[in-house]
Amino acid sequence: MKIKKDTHAIGKSPKVVFLKGKKQFIEDLDREVRVVKQSSYFVEDLARDFHTKYGIIKKTDLQKGGRVQSDSEKEFSVFDAFFIDKYRRIKRLAQIIALKDIGLILEKTGVGNRSLVVE
């Protein structure tokens, strides 16, 4: 696993930004319909404004957190990123098979000296 080098503002923790989904009751259908889908964003660079399709969130608002509004009057919730948020963003590169596992894999799959293995 490779952990991406920190590119966010020095001393500042990455943030998670949420836009709450919106539902509206449609009388013709006699039910509630989702009009705006819930969205979440992972923001690492707190030194710049954050752009979404729902507007721009100022860097000062990102740093203070809580409920903030974009320039298009959409309300977002900004939180510090938890470990699980950071873990989900780890890039996983090719892994090697440990020597202790190779024997078991060969035995269970039936791979032999005449087998053709395609990677």
Secondary structure as UniProt FT lines:
FT   TURN            10..11
FT   STRAND          15..19
FT   STRAND          22..26
FT   TURN            27..30
FT   STRAND          31..36
FT   STRAND          39..43
FT   TURN            46..47
FT   STRAND          50..52
FT   TURN            53..54
FT   STRAND          55..57
FT   HELIX           59..64
FT   STRAND          66..69
FT   TURN            71..72
FT   STRAND          75..80
FT   HELIX           83..87
FT   TURN            88..89
FT   HELIX           99..109
FT   TURN            113..114
//
